[in-house]
Amino acid sequence: MRKFKFLIPAFAIVFAVAASAFTMKDNAVLDENMILGEYYPDPNEPCQPISVDDCSITGQNVCQFGLEDVYRAGTSCTVQLKRQ
């Protein structure tokens, strides 16, 4: 019986962690046309986050913000985003 009482809180923690994995909001897509990306506003600084319209990892033209290329979020400015 003691072992069973010890397992109840452990199961509750495992269940809470597993349930939270399915309730997180996906910030990669903000709405149908907005996607999070990264860009280099200054070559001497790390990548900065940005939201851009109509960009994806596929397409023919490089996605830009002003004159700067935009990269996929979370890739440390290594995977360029594209536009159709």
C-alpha positions as CSV (number, residue, x, y, z in Angstrom):
1,M,0.0,0.0,0.0
2,R,2.9,2.4,0.8
3,K,4.3,1.9,-2.7
4,F,1.0,2.8,-4.2
5,K,0.7,6.0,-2.2
6,F,4.1,7.0,-3.4
7,L,3.2,6.5,-7.0
8,I,0.1,8.7,-7.0
9,P,2.0,12.0,-6.9
10,A,4.5,10.7,-9.4
11,F,1.7,9.8,-11.8
12,A,0.1,13.2,-11.3
13,I,3.4,15.0,-12.3
14,V,3.9,12.8,-15.3
15,F,0.3,13.4,-16.4
16,A,0.7,17.2,-16.0
17,V,3.8,17.3,-18.1
18,A,2.3,15.2,-20.8
19,A,-0.9,17.2,-20.9
20,S,1.0,20.5,-21.1
21,A,2.8,19.3,-24.3
22,F,-0.6,19.2,-26.0
23,T,-1.8,22.6,-24.8
24,M,1.1,24.8,-25.8
25,K,0.4,27.5,-28.3
26,D,2.4,27.2,-31.5
27,N,4.1,30.5,-32.0
28,A,5.6,29.6,-35.4
29,V,2.5,30.7,-37.1
30,L,0.8,33.8,-35.8
31,D,-2.1,33.8,-38.2
32,E,-2.7,32.5,-41.7
33,N,-0.3,35.0,-43.3
34,M,2.2,35.8,-40.6
35,I,5.2,33.6,-39.7
36,L,8.0,34.2,-37.2
37,G,11.4,34.6,-38.6
38,E,14.9,36.0,-37.8
39,Y,17.1,38.6,-39.5
40,Y,20.4,40.4,-39.0
41,P,19.8,44.1,-38.4
42,D,23.5,44.4,-37.7
43,P,26.1,41.9,-38.8
44,N,27.9,42.3,-35.5
45,E,24.8,41.3,-33.5
46,P,22.9,38.0,-33.1
47,C,19.8,37.3,-35.1
48,Q,16.7,39.2,-34.1
49,P,13.1,37.9,-34.2
50,I,10.6,39.3,-36.6
51,S,7.1,38.6,-38.0
52,V,6.7,38.5,-41.8
53,D,3.9,38.1,-44.3
54,D,3.6,35.3,-46.9
55,C,7.0,33.7,-46.3
56,S,7.7,30.0,-46.0
57,I,10.6,27.5,-46.4
58,T,9.5,27.0,-50.0
59,G,9.3,29.4,-52.9
60,Q,11.4,31.0,-55.6
61,N,12.3,34.4,-54.1
62,V,14.2,35.2,-50.9
63,C,11.9,36.7,-48.3
64,Q,13.2,40.1,-47.1
65,F,12.4,42.7,-44.4
66,G,13.6,46.0,-45.8
67,L,16.9,45.1,-47.4
68,E,17.7,42.2,-45.0
69,D,17.1,38.5,-45.8
70,V,14.7,36.7,-43.4
71,Y,15.5,33.3,-42.0
72,R,13.4,30.6,-40.4
73,A,12.9,31.2,-36.6
74,G,15.1,28.9,-34.4
75,T,17.8,28.3,-37.0
76,S,20.2,31.0,-35.9
77,C,19.8,32.7,-39.4
78,T,20.9,29.6,-41.4
79,V,17.7,28.6,-43.2
80,Q,16.3,31.3,-45.5
81,L,12.6,31.9,-45.9
82,K,11.2,32.2,-49.4
83,R,8.2,33.8,-51.2
84,Q,6.3,32.6,-54.3
